[in-house]
Amino acid sequence: MEEVTIDNGMIIEEEAIEGLHLFGDKKEMTLFKHLNRTHTKIGEKMIKEWIRQPLIDKDKINKRLELVEGFYENSEIRLKIKNEELAIMADLEKLIKGINKSDLESIVKLYEAVRIGKKQAANDLNIKTDKIKIIEYNNNLILRVSKSNEKEVKKNKKYTVIQTLKGECKFTFKEMQTLNVKRDKVNLKEEEINKKFIEEINKVIEGYKEAFKELENIIGCIDCIQSFATVSNDNNQGYAKPRIYESEKGIIKIKKARHPLIENNSINTFIENDIDINRKETRFQNITGPNMGGKSTYLRMIGLCVIMAQIGMFIP
């Protein structure tokens, strides 16, 4: 469980989330899908949180916008972070998992012994080495040859046939059975060592828990910022940095605004519209037009542009 503060964020109801297409399935074009150019799971999760709970503090919004602007104007730094630094961070979890390997030398020796056993079997049966395959069967290593070599295997008392199928014969021998027992012991020992190793690592990590959380937050934030800057940079029609005022002013004014999702998902040029809402002048506006004339699209465009501005994103 993690405590999340909502003091600095706007709560968006589920009906609005659905109506504005903030999130959705993989096939549907959504605001999240449009803005998500992250390279880490942390960044992807953070963008979802930012969209679901936009900022309401002017200073925090402007600070985020300044960071996006810095990345937007300096493509060299943005590309280096995106293609090099974040690529390393994305593999961090895999690297940590990768250290949980032990006693590899013993395993290598066992497989070398099996390889020698395979070569010996090839000599005994007068078969080319590449005609004998080492396979895993019921968690044990055994040998496999084609059906045509079955008689040679059965003739030699050294070998025990395990299974005969239409096109193949599976068999083993005493030394290989002994190797399988050793292999099981090595695997068990490896699991024990891994368990102790993980316990020790967890003890160390526990002491740096808060530092790791802070690092995770920084990585996610950088990933989100570069993602916003990348989307803004890649849009041919151009995105602009919004100016944020105190909420008391009650003003939403955008020149030549465009619907980000329709524009992104359409081969046709989206018609630009001005938005001019001033609470001091009027608290009510009437939007008229024919059916399918774009009234709902216009309203959704306003909502999306406002949310994009409040999460620190440039707007179309």
Backbone as numpy.savetxt, mean C-alpha at the origin, in Angstrom:
# Nx Ny Nz CAx CAy CAz Cx Cy Cz
-6.53 0.32 20.73 -7.37 1.51 20.73 -6.49 2.76 20.73
-6.91 3.78 19.96 -6.14 5.02 19.88 -7.09 6.21 19.99
-6.72 7.16 20.84 -7.54 8.34 21.02 -7.35 9.30 19.85
-8.46 9.76 19.28 -8.42 10.69 18.16 -9.18 11.95 18.53
-8.54 13.11 18.40 -9.20 14.36 18.72 -9.95 14.90 17.51
-11.13 15.47 17.75 -11.91 16.03 16.65 -12.05 17.54 16.79
-11.29 18.12 17.71 -11.40 19.56 17.97 -10.99 20.40 16.77
-10.03 19.92 16.00 -9.51 20.71 14.88 -10.01 20.23 13.52
-11.03 19.39 13.53 -11.52 18.84 12.26 -13.01 19.01 12.08
-13.43 19.03 10.83 -14.85 19.12 10.48 -15.40 17.70 10.32
-16.54 17.45 10.92 -17.18 16.15 10.81 -18.10 16.14 9.60
-17.89 15.19 8.70 -18.73 15.07 7.51 -19.64 13.86 7.67
-20.93 14.06 7.54 -21.89 12.96 7.70 -21.78 11.99 6.53
-22.21 10.75 6.79 -22.09 9.69 5.78 -22.85 10.03 4.50
-24.00 10.70 4.64 -24.79 11.07 3.45 -23.99 12.01 2.55
-23.27 12.95 3.19 -22.45 13.89 2.42 -21.25 13.17 1.79
-20.66 12.25 2.53 -19.52 11.47 2.02 -19.93 10.71 0.77
-21.12 10.11 0.83 -21.61 9.34 -0.31 -22.00 10.26 -1.47
-22.69 11.37 -1.15 -23.16 12.28 -2.18 -22.04 12.98 -2.93
-20.95 13.26 -2.23 -19.81 13.96 -2.85 -18.80 12.98 -3.46
-19.05 11.69 -3.29 -18.15 10.65 -3.81 -16.73 10.83 -3.25
-16.67 10.97 -1.92 -15.36 11.10 -1.30 -14.64 9.75 -1.29
-15.39 8.69 -1.04 -14.85 7.33 -1.05 -15.81 6.43 -1.81
-15.34 5.27 -2.21 -16.19 4.33 -2.93 -15.43 3.09 -3.29
-16.03 2.27 -4.17 -15.34 1.04 -4.57 -14.25 1.35 -5.60
-13.53 0.31 -6.00 -12.37 0.48 -6.88 -12.76 1.02 -8.26
-13.96 0.68 -8.73 -14.38 1.10 -10.07 -14.83 2.56 -10.10
-15.29 3.05 -8.97 -15.88 4.40 -8.92 -14.79 5.47 -8.77
-14.94 6.58 -9.53 -14.01 7.70 -9.37 -14.41 8.48 -8.12
-13.51 8.60 -7.18 -13.77 9.28 -5.92 -12.69 10.33 -5.66
-12.94 11.20 -4.70 -11.94 12.21 -4.36 -10.68 11.53 -3.82
-10.86 10.50 -3.00 -9.70 9.78 -2.47 -8.85 9.19 -3.59
-9.50 8.54 -4.54 -8.78 7.93 -5.65 -8.06 9.00 -6.49
-8.72 10.13 -6.66 -8.14 11.22 -7.45 -6.90 11.81 -6.78
-6.92 11.93 -5.46 -5.82 12.59 -4.74 -4.72 11.62 -4.29
-5.02 10.34 -4.30 -4.07 9.38 -3.73 -2.96 9.00 -4.70
-1.81 9.65 -4.55 -0.60 9.28 -5.28 0.49 8.91 -4.27
0.04 8.37 -3.15 0.98 8.02 -2.08 1.77 6.78 -2.45
2.90 6.60 -1.74 3.77 5.45 -1.98 3.91 4.57 -0.74
3.22 4.92 0.34 3.28 4.13 1.57 1.88 3.88 2.09
1.72 2.79 2.83 0.43 2.49 3.45 0.06 3.56 4.49
1.10 4.09 5.14 0.87 5.14 6.15 0.27 6.36 5.48
0.85 6.77 4.33 0.35 7.94 3.60 -1.05 7.73 3.09
-1.33 6.54 2.57 -2.67 6.24 2.06 -3.71 6.34 3.17
-3.38 5.81 4.32 -4.29 5.86 5.47 -4.50 7.31 5.92
-3.42 8.09 5.90 -3.52 9.47 6.36 -4.37 10.33 5.43
-4.26 10.12 4.11 -5.09 10.88 3.17 -6.57 10.61 3.44
-6.89 9.36 3.72 -8.29 9.01 4.05 -8.75 9.78 5.28
-7.89 9.86 6.28 -8.23 10.58 7.51 -8.39 12.07 7.24
-7.53 12.64 6.41 -7.61 14.08 6.09 -8.90 14.39 5.35
-9.29 13.54 4.40 -10.51 13.78 3.64 -11.74 13.62 4.54
-11.71 12.62 5.39 -12.87 12.35 6.25 -13.04 13.43 7.31
-11.94 14.09 7.69 -12.02 15.11 8.73 -11.16 16.32 8.33
-11.66 17.17 7.42 -10.91 18.35 6.97 -10.62 19.31 8.14
-9.53 20.06 8.00 -9.15 21.03 9.04 -10.12 22.20 9.07
-10.24 22.81 10.25 -11.07 24.02 10.38 -10.25 25.19 10.93
-9.01 24.93 11.29 -8.14 25.98 11.79 -7.39 26.62 10.62
-7.57 27.94 10.43 -6.99 28.64 9.29 -5.47 28.50 9.23
-4.81 28.64 10.36 -3.34 28.58 10.39 -2.83 27.20 9.99
-3.50 26.15 10.46 -3.08 24.78 10.12 -3.30 24.49 8.64
-4.42 25.00 8.10 -4.69 24.81 6.67 -3.62 25.51 5.84
-3.32 26.74 6.19 -2.33 27.52 5.44 -0.93 26.92 5.54
-0.61 26.36 6.70 0.69 25.72 6.87 0.81 24.51 5.94
-0.28 23.74 5.85 -0.27 22.57 4.96 -0.19 23.01 3.50
-0.91 24.07 3.17 -0.88 24.61 1.80 0.51 25.08 1.41
1.21 25.68 2.37 2.58 26.15 2.11 3.52 24.98 1.82
3.32 23.87 2.54 4.13 22.68 2.30 3.87 22.11 0.91
2.59 22.07 0.53 2.22 21.58 -0.80 2.82 22.49 -1.87
2.76 23.79 -1.63 3.30 24.76 -2.58 4.81 24.57 -2.75
5.50 24.30 -1.62 6.94 24.08 -1.69 7.29 22.88 -2.55
6.55 21.80 -2.40 6.77 20.60 -3.20 6.35 20.84 -4.65
5.28 21.60 -4.83 4.76 21.89 -6.17 5.77 22.69 -6.99
6.41 23.66 -6.34 7.34 24.54 -7.05 8.73 23.92 -7.23
9.06 22.93 -6.41 10.37 22.29 -6.52 10.19 20.83 -6.93
10.04 20.61 -8.21 9.77 19.26 -8.72 10.94 18.32 -8.48
12.15 18.85 -8.46 13.33 17.99 -8.28 13.30 17.31 -6.91
13.01 18.11 -5.87 12.92 17.55 -4.51 11.74 16.60 -4.41
10.60 17.00 -5.02 9.39 16.17 -4.94 9.64 14.79 -5.57
10.25 14.79 -6.75 10.50 13.53 -7.45 11.51 12.66 -6.71
12.51 13.30 -6.11 13.52 12.55 -5.34 12.88 11.87 -4.14
12.03 12.62 -3.44 11.34 12.04 -2.27 10.40 10.93 -2.69
9.66 11.18 -3.78 8.66 10.21 -4.23 9.31 8.93 -4.75
10.34 9.06 -5.56 10.92 7.90 -6.23 12.02 7.20 -5.46
12.65 7.93 -4.52 13.78 7.33 -3.80 13.49 7.13 -2.31
13.22 8.23 -1.62 13.07 8.15 -0.16 11.84 7.34 0.25
10.68 7.65 -0.36 9.45 6.95 0.02 9.46 5.50 -0.43
10.19 5.21 -1.50 10.31 3.82 -1.96 11.00 2.97 -0.90
11.99 3.59 -0.23 12.69 2.89 0.85 11.76 2.68 2.03
10.99 3.72 2.37 10.07 3.63 3.50 8.99 2.57 3.25
8.56 2.46 1.99 7.52 1.48 1.65 8.01 0.06 1.88
9.33 -0.16 1.77 9.90 -1.49 1.95 10.36 -1.74 3.39
10.16 -0.76 4.25 10.66 -0.86 5.62 10.07 -2.06 6.34
8.76 -2.25 6.21 8.09 -3.35 6.88 8.61 -4.69 6.37
8.83 -4.78 5.06 9.36 -6.02 4.48 10.77 -6.30 4.99
11.56 -5.22 5.14 12.93 -5.38 5.62 12.95 -5.89 7.06
12.03 -5.36 7.88 11.95 -5.78 9.28 11.58 -7.26 9.35
10.62 -7.68 8.53 10.23 -9.08 8.50 11.38 -9.96 8.03
12.18 -9.39 7.13 13.27 -10.16 6.54 14.39 -10.51 7.51
14.46 -9.78 8.64 15.55 -10.07 9.58 15.23 -11.28 10.45
14.00 -11.79 10.35 13.61 -12.92 11.18 14.07 -14.25 10.57
15.33 -14.31 10.17 15.89 -15.54 9.61 17.09 -15.95 10.47
17.18 -17.24 10.74 18.31 -17.68 11.57 18.74 -19.08 11.16
19.95 -19.43 11.54 20.50 -20.77 11.30 20.42 -21.16 9.83
20.61 -20.18 8.94 20.53 -20.45 7.50 21.62 -21.43 7.07
22.74 -21.39 7.75 23.86 -22.26 7.38 23.46 -23.73 7.49
22.72 -24.08 8.55 22.29 -25.46 8.74 21.35 -25.91 7.63
20.44 -24.99 7.24 19.48 -25.31 6.19 20.20 -25.52 4.87
21.18 -24.66 4.58 21.95 -24.78 3.34 22.67 -26.12 3.29
23.25 -26.53 4.44 23.97 -27.80 4.50 23.03 -28.98 4.24
21.83 -28.91 4.77 20.86 -29.98 4.57 20.48 -30.12 3.11
20.21 -28.98 2.46 19.82 -29.02 1.06 20.99 -29.46 0.18
22.20 -29.17 0.60 23.37 -29.64 -0.14 23.47 -31.17 -0.04
23.16 -31.68 1.15 23.18 -33.13 1.34 22.11 -33.81 0.48
20.94 -33.19 0.39 19.86 -33.72 -0.46 20.29 -33.71 -1.91
20.97 -32.64 -2.31 21.44 -32.54 -3.70 22.43 -33.66 -4.02
23.30 -33.96 -3.06 24.27 -35.05 -3.24 23.53 -36.39 -3.34
22.49 -36.54 -2.50 21.67 -37.76 -2.54 21.00 -37.95 -3.87
20.55 -36.85 -4.45 19.93 -36.90 -5.77 20.94 -37.38 -6.82
22.15 -36.87 -6.74 23.20 -37.25 -7.68 23.54 -38.73 -7.55
23.58 -39.23 -6.29 23.88 -40.64 -6.04 22.79 -41.53 -6.63
21.52 -41.09 -6.47 20.39 -41.86 -7.00 20.47 -41.93 -8.53
20.87 -40.84 -9.14 21.00 -40.81 -10.60 22.05 -41.83 -11.06
23.14 -41.93 -10.32 24.19 -42.90 -10.66 23.70 -44.33 -10.47
23.00 -44.58 -9.34 22.49 -45.93 -9.04 21.51 -46.41 -10.10
20.66 -45.50 -10.57 19.59 -45.87 -11.49 19.97 -45.67 -12.95
21.21 -45.19 -13.16 21.69 -44.94 -14.52 20.77 -43.95 -15.25
20.43 -42.87 -14.55 19.56 -41.83 -15.11 20.31 -40.50 -15.05
20.08 -39.65 -16.02 20.68 -38.31 -16.00 20.18 -37.54 -14.78
21.08 -36.75 -14.19 20.73 -36.01 -12.97 19.52 -35.10 -13.16
19.42 -34.46 -14.33 18.31 -33.52 -14.55 16.96 -34.22 -14.72
16.98 -35.57 -14.79 15.72 -36.32 -14.90 15.13 -36.63 -13.52
15.91 -36.39 -12.49 15.44 -36.59 -11.12 15.18 -35.23 -10.49
13.99 -35.07 -9.91 13.63 -33.80 -9.29 13.48 -33.96 -7.78
13.97 -32.96 -7.06 13.73 -32.91 -5.60 12.44 -32.15 -5.37
11.49 -32.77 -4.71 10.19 -32.10 -4.45 9.83 -32.24 -2.98
8.84 -31.47 -2.57 8.34 -31.56 -1.21 7.02 -32.31 -1.23
6.91 -33.31 -0.39 5.71 -34.16 -0.34 5.39 -34.43 1.13
4.20 -34.00 1.56 3.80 -34.16 2.98 4.87 -33.61 3.93
5.37 -32.42 3.57 6.36 -31.69 4.39 7.72 -32.37 4.44
7.95 -33.33 3.57 9.26 -33.98 3.49 9.83 -33.83 2.09
11.15 -33.81 1.99 11.80 -33.77 0.69 11.94 -35.20 0.16
11.53 -35.42 -1.07 11.66 -36.72 -1.71 12.15 -36.52 -3.14
12.33 -37.63 -3.86 12.78 -37.58 -5.25 11.65 -38.02 -6.19
11.70 -37.51 -7.40 10.67 -37.85 -8.37 11.32 -38.12 -9.73
10.87 -39.21 -10.36 11.32 -39.52 -11.72 10.09 -39.81 -12.58
10.29 -39.92 -13.87 9.17 -40.23 -14.75 8.76 -41.69 -14.57
7.55 -42.01 -15.02 6.99 -43.35 -14.89 7.88 -44.40 -15.56
8.55 -44.02 -16.61 9.39 -44.95 -17.36 10.58 -45.48 -16.55
10.96 -44.76 -15.49 12.09 -45.17 -14.66 11.65 -45.92 -13.40
10.37 -46.21 -13.28 9.84 -46.83 -12.06 10.47 -48.21 -11.80
10.64 -49.01 -12.85 11.18 -50.36 -12.69 12.58 -50.33 -12.09
13.39 -49.36 -12.56 14.75 -49.25 -12.04 14.75 -48.90 -10.56
13.81 -48.08 -10.15 13.71 -47.69 -8.73 13.32 -48.90 -7.89
12.31 -49.63 -8.35 11.82 -50.77 -7.58 12.84 -51.91 -7.49
13.69 -52.03 -8.52 14.72 -53.07 -8.52 15.73 -52.86 -7.40
16.03 -51.61 -7.16 17.07 -51.27 -6.17 16.45 -51.23 -4.78
16.86 -52.15 -3.90 16.28 -52.25 -2.55 16.61 -51.04 -1.68
17.57 -50.26 -2.12 17.96 -49.07 -1.36 16.83 -48.03 -1.34
15.98 -48.06 -2.37 14.96 -47.02 -2.52 13.56 -47.55 -2.19
12.76 -46.66 -1.62 11.38 -47.00 -1.26 10.43 -46.14 -2.07
9.55 -46.79 -2.83 8.56 -46.05 -3.63 7.45 -45.55 -2.70
7.19 -44.27 -2.77 6.16 -43.66 -1.93 4.82 -43.57 -2.67
4.88 -43.20 -3.94 3.65 -43.03 -4.71 3.95 -43.18 -6.20
3.05 -43.84 -6.88 3.16 -43.99 -8.33 1.91 -43.42 -8.98
2.10 -42.47 -9.85 0.99 -41.87 -10.57 1.13 -42.20 -12.05
0.23 -41.64 -12.85 0.20 -41.95 -14.27 1.52 -41.62 -14.97
2.10 -40.49 -14.62 3.29 -40.07 -15.35 4.54 -39.96 -14.52
4.50 -40.36 -13.22 5.67 -40.14 -12.38 5.75 -41.16 -11.26
6.93 -41.26 -10.67 7.18 -42.15 -9.54 7.92 -41.36 -8.47
7.38 -41.37 -7.26 8.00 -40.65 -6.14 8.64 -41.67 -5.21
9.87 -41.39 -4.78 10.56 -42.35 -3.93 11.52 -41.65 -2.98
12.02 -42.43 -2.02 12.98 -41.89 -1.05 13.97 -42.98 -0.69
14.88 -42.67 0.21 15.84 -43.65 0.70 16.19 -43.30 2.14
16.85 -44.21 2.83 17.08 -44.08 4.27 17.79 -42.78 4.64
18.84 -42.46 3.89 19.61 -41.25 4.21 18.75 -40.00 4.06
17.88 -40.00 3.05 17.01 -38.83 2.85 15.99 -38.72 3.97
15.49 -39.85 4.44 14.56 -39.84 5.57 15.22 -39.27 6.83
16.50 -39.64 7.00 17.26 -39.09 8.14 17.44 -37.59 8.00
17.71 -37.14 6.76 17.87 -35.71 6.50 16.57 -34.95 6.77
15.44 -35.56 6.46 14.16 -34.92 6.71 13.91 -34.73 8.21
14.35 -35.73 9.00 14.22 -35.61 10.46 15.07 -34.46 10.96
16.32 -34.38 10.44 17.22 -33.29 10.82 16.64 -31.93 10.39
16.05 -31.93 9.20 15.43 -30.69 8.67 14.32 -30.20 9.59
13.51 -31.14 10.08 12.43 -30.77 11.00 12.99 -30.17 12.29
14.09 -30.77 12.77 14.71 -30.26 14.00 15.27 -28.86 13.80
15.89 -28.65 12.63 16.44 -27.32 12.32 15.32 -26.29 12.23
14.22 -26.67 11.57 13.08 -25.75 11.45 12.51 -25.39 12.82
12.44 -26.41 13.69 11.93 -26.17 15.05 12.87 -25.25 15.82
14.16 -25.50 15.67 15.16 -24.66 16.33 15.08 -23.23 15.80
14.89 -23.11 14.48 14.78 -21.79 13.86 13.59 -21.02 14.43
12.46 -21.71 14.58 11.27 -21.07 15.13 11.51 -20.58 16.55
12.21 -21.40 17.36 12.51 -21.02 18.74 13.41 -19.79 18.79
14.45 -19.80 17.92 15.38 -18.65 17.88 14.65 -17.40 17.42
13.81 -17.57 16.40 13.04 -16.42 15.89 12.15 -15.83 16.97
11.51 -16.72 17.73 10.61 -16.26 18.79 11.36 -15.44 19.83
12.53 -15.95 20.25 13.34 -15.23 21.24 13.84 -13.90 20.67
14.23 -13.95 19.38 14.74 -12.76 18.72 13.66 -11.67 18.66
12.45 -12.08 18.28 11.33 -11.14 18.19 11.01 -10.55 19.56
11.07 -11.40 20.59 10.80 -10.92 21.95 11.80 -9.85 22.36
13.07 -10.07 22.03 14.11 -9.09 22.36 13.93 -7.80 21.56
13.61 -7.95 20.28 13.37 -6.77 19.43 12.20 -5.95 19.97
11.13 -6.65 20.37 9.95 -5.96 20.88 10.25 -5.19 22.17
11.15 -5.75 22.99 11.54 -5.05 24.21 12.24 -3.74 23.88
13.11 -3.80 22.86 13.84 -2.59 22.44 12.87 -1.58 21.83
11.99 -2.08 20.94 11.04 -1.20 20.26 10.10 -0.51 21.24
9.71 -1.23 22.28 8.79 -0.67 23.26 9.33 0.63 23.86
10.65 0.67 24.03 11.27 1.87 24.59 11.24 3.06 23.64
11.04 2.79 22.36 11.02 3.85 21.34 9.64 3.97 20.70
8.63 3.50 21.40 7.28 3.45 20.84 6.80 4.82 20.37
6.96 5.82 21.23 6.49 7.16 20.88 7.29 7.75 19.73
8.59 7.47 19.71 9.43 7.98 18.62 9.03 7.35 17.29
8.72 6.04 17.32 8.28 5.36 16.10 6.94 5.92 15.61
6.05 6.22 16.54 4.75 6.79 16.17 4.93 8.16 15.51
5.85 8.94 16.07 6.11 10.26 15.51 6.75 10.14 14.12
7.67 9.19 13.99 8.31 8.94 12.69 7.27 8.51 11.66
6.37 7.64 12.06 5.30 7.17 11.18 4.43 8.33 10.72
4.13 9.23 11.65 3.31 10.40 11.34 4.02 11.32 10.34
5.32 11.52 10.52 6.10 12.38 9.62 6.16 11.78 8.22
6.42 10.47 8.15 6.48 9.78 6.84 5.15 9.91 6.11
4.05 9.65 6.84 2.72 9.74 6.24 2.41 11.14 5.75
2.77 12.13 6.55 2.51 13.53 6.19 3.29 13.92 4.93
4.57 13.57 4.88 5.39 13.88 3.70 4.81 13.22 2.46
4.37 11.97 2.61 3.79 11.24 1.48 2.51 11.91 0.98
1.67 12.36 1.91 0.43 13.05 1.54 0.72 14.37 0.83
1.66 15.12 1.36 2.01 16.42 0.78 2.54 16.27 -0.64
3.44 15.30 -0.84 3.96 15.09 -2.20 2.87 14.60 -3.13
1.92 13.84 -2.59 0.80 13.34 -3.40 -0.06 14.51 -3.88
-0.37 15.44 -2.98 -1.15 16.62 -3.35 -0.42 17.45 -4.40
0.88 17.64 -4.19 1.68 18.43 -5.13 1.75 17.75 -6.49
1.85 16.43 -6.49 1.91 15.68 -7.75 0.61 15.81 -8.53
-0.52 15.66 -7.85 -1.82 15.79 -8.52 -1.97 17.20 -9.09
-1.60 18.20 -8.32 -1.70 19.59 -8.77 -0.81 19.84 -9.98
0.38 19.27 -9.95 1.34 19.47 -11.03 0.91 18.75 -12.32
0.31 17.58 -12.17 -0.02 16.76 -13.34 -1.30 17.19 -14.05
-2.10 18.06 -13.43 -3.36 18.47 -14.05 -3.10 19.51 -15.15
-3.51 19.18 -16.36 -3.25 20.05 -17.52 -4.00 21.38 -17.44
-5.19 21.37 -16.84 -6.02 22.58 -16.76 -5.52 23.54 -15.68
-4.71 23.04 -14.77 -4.14 23.89 -13.73 -4.94 23.90 -12.44
-4.23 23.77 -11.31 -4.82 23.89 -9.98 -4.23 25.15 -9.33
-5.01 25.77 -8.45 -4.57 27.01 -7.82 -4.56 26.87 -6.29
-3.62 27.57 -5.66 -3.56 27.57 -4.20 -4.65 28.49 -3.66
-5.56 27.97 -2.85 -6.65 28.81 -2.32 -6.18 29.72 -1.19
-6.84 30.85 -1.04 -6.59 31.75 0.10 -7.66 31.48 1.15
-7.22 31.21 2.35 -8.14 30.82 3.41 -8.35 32.00 4.37
-9.63 32.29 4.64 -9.98 33.36 5.58 -10.61 32.75 6.84
-10.77 33.58 7.86 -11.45 33.14 9.07 -12.89 32.74 8.72
-13.39 31.72 9.39 -14.73 31.21 9.07 -15.82 32.25 9.33
-15.51 33.22 10.22 -16.52 34.24 10.54 -16.90 35.09 9.33
-15.99 35.18 8.36 -16.28 35.99 7.17 -17.41 35.41 6.34
-17.53 34.05 6.35 -18.61 33.40 5.62 -18.56 33.63 4.13
-17.37 33.55 3.54 -17.21 33.81 2.11 -16.63 32.57 1.40
-17.25 32.19 0.30 -16.68 31.19 -0.61 -16.68 31.82 -1.99
-15.49 32.13 -2.49 -15.39 32.81 -3.78 -14.32 32.13 -4.63
-14.75 31.52 -5.72 -13.82 30.82 -6.61 -14.11 31.23 -8.05
-13.10 31.62 -8.75 -13.23 32.01 -10.16 -12.92 30.81 -11.06
-13.78 30.59 -12.03 -13.58 29.54 -13.03 -13.30 28.18 -12.38
-14.16 27.82 -11.43 -14.01 26.54 -10.74 -14.41 25.38 -11.65
-13.81 24.22 -11.39 -14.12 23.03 -12.16 -14.37 21.86 -11.21
-15.19 20.91 -11.65 -15.47 19.72 -10.84 -14.28 18.76 -11.00
-13.52 18.48 -9.93 -12.28 17.71 -10.07 -12.49 16.28 -10.56
-13.58 15.64 -10.17 -13.78 14.24 -10.54 -14.28 14.09 -11.97
-15.23 14.94 -12.36 -15.75 14.88 -13.73 -14.66 15.28 -14.71
-13.92 16.33 -14.37 -12.82 16.77 -15.23 -11.78 15.68 -15.42
-11.48 14.98 -14.33 -10.46 13.95 -14.37 -10.91 12.69 -15.12
-12.24 12.50 -15.18 -12.78 11.26 -15.74 -13.49 11.48 -17.07
-13.29 12.65 -17.68 -14.03 12.97 -18.90 -13.07 13.37 -20.02
-13.42 12.99 -21.26 -12.60 13.37 -22.41 -13.00 14.76 -22.90
-14.17 15.24 -22.44 -14.63 16.56 -22.84 -14.15 17.63 -21.87
-14.04 18.86 -22.34 -13.64 19.97 -21.49 -14.79 20.35 -20.57
-14.51 20.42 -19.27 -15.55 20.77 -18.31 -15.76 22.28 -18.31
-17.02 22.69 -18.33 -17.35 24.12 -18.36 -17.06 24.74 -16.99
-16.28 25.81 -16.99 -15.91 26.48 -15.75 -17.08 27.30 -15.20
-17.14 27.37 -13.87 -18.21 28.13 -13.22 -17.63 28.96 -12.08
-18.16 30.16 -11.92 -17.77 31.00 -10.78 -18.62 30.64 -9.57
-18.02 30.76 -8.40 -18.73 30.55 -7.13 -18.57 31.82 -6.31
-19.67 32.39 -5.88 -19.61 33.63 -5.09 -20.70 33.58 -4.02
-20.29 33.13 -2.84 -21.23 33.02 -1.71 -20.71 33.90 -0.58
-21.55 34.83 -0.14 -21.17 35.75 0.93 -22.30 35.78 1.95
-22.03 35.27 3.14 -23.05 35.14 4.16 -23.60 36.50 4.60
-22.78 37.55 4.52 -23.24 38.88 4.94 -24.22 39.48 3.95
-24.10 39.07 2.70 -24.98 39.64 1.66 -26.27 38.83 1.51
-26.14 37.52 1.61 -27.33 36.67 1.46 -27.10 35.32 2.12
-28.14 34.77 2.70 -28.06 33.45 3.32 -28.81 32.42 2.47
-29.25 32.85 1.30 -30.03 31.93 0.45 -29.79 32.26 -1.02
-29.56 31.23 -1.83 -29.40 31.40 -3.27 -30.24 30.36 -3.99
-30.85 30.78 -5.07 -31.71 29.90 -5.84 -31.00 29.50 -7.14
-30.80 28.19 -7.33 -30.15 27.68 -8.54 -31.22 27.08 -9.45
-31.32 27.59 -10.64 -32.35 27.12 -11.58 -31.70 26.55 -12.83
-32.45 25.75 -13.55 -31.95 25.16 -14.79 -32.77 23.95 -15.17
-32.66 23.48 -16.41 -33.44 22.32 -16.86 -32.95 21.03 -16.21
-33.76 19.97 -16.33 -33.34 18.66 -15.84 -32.04 18.23 -16.53
-31.15 17.63 -15.76 -29.83 17.19 -16.27 -29.00 18.38 -16.76
-29.30 19.56 -16.24 -28.57 20.76 -16.68 -27.30 21.04 -15.89
-27.07 20.29 -14.80 -25.83 20.43 -14.04 -25.97 21.10 -12.69
-27.22 21.22 -12.19 -27.41 21.89 -10.89 -26.73 21.10 -9.76
-26.98 19.79 -9.72 -26.38 18.95 -8.68 -24.86 18.90 -8.82
-24.39 18.85 -10.06 -22.95 18.83 -10.31 -22.30 20.10 -9.80
-22.98 21.23 -10.01 -22.47 22.52 -9.55 -22.35 22.53 -8.02
-23.37 22.01 -7.34 -23.35 21.97 -5.87 -22.25 21.04 -5.36
-22.12 19.89 -6.02 -21.06 18.96 -5.61 -19.68 19.57 -5.85
-19.55 20.32 -6.91 -18.28 20.99 -7.22 -17.89 21.94 -6.08
-18.88 22.70 -5.60 -18.61 23.62 -4.47 -18.12 22.83 -3.26
-18.85 21.76 -2.93 -18.49 20.95 -1.76 -17.10 20.36 -1.88
-16.76 19.82 -3.06 -15.45 19.21 -3.26 -14.32 20.23 -3.20
-14.54 21.39 -3.82 -13.51 22.44 -3.79 -13.25 22.92 -2.36
-14.31 23.05 -1.58 -14.16 23.49 -0.18 -13.40 22.44 0.62
-13.75 21.18 0.46 -13.06 20.11 1.19 -11.60 20.04 0.79
-11.33 20.14 -0.52 -9.95 20.11 -0.99 -9.14 21.25 -0.38
-9.73 22.42 -0.30 -9.03 23.58 0.29 -8.76 23.34 1.77
-9.73 22.76 2.47 -9.59 22.57 3.92 -8.62 21.45 4.29
-8.33 20.56 3.36 -7.33 19.52 3.67 -5.93 19.95 3.21
-5.84 21.18 2.66 -4.53 21.70 2.26 -4.17 21.39 0.83
-5.18 21.14 0.00 -4.95 20.78 -1.40 -5.26 21.97 -2.30
-4.50 22.11 -3.38 -4.84 23.10 -4.41 -6.17 22.70 -5.05
-6.88 23.66 -5.62 -8.20 23.37 -6.17 -8.26 23.71 -7.66
-9.17 23.04 -8.39 -9.27 23.31 -9.83 -10.07 24.57 -10.12
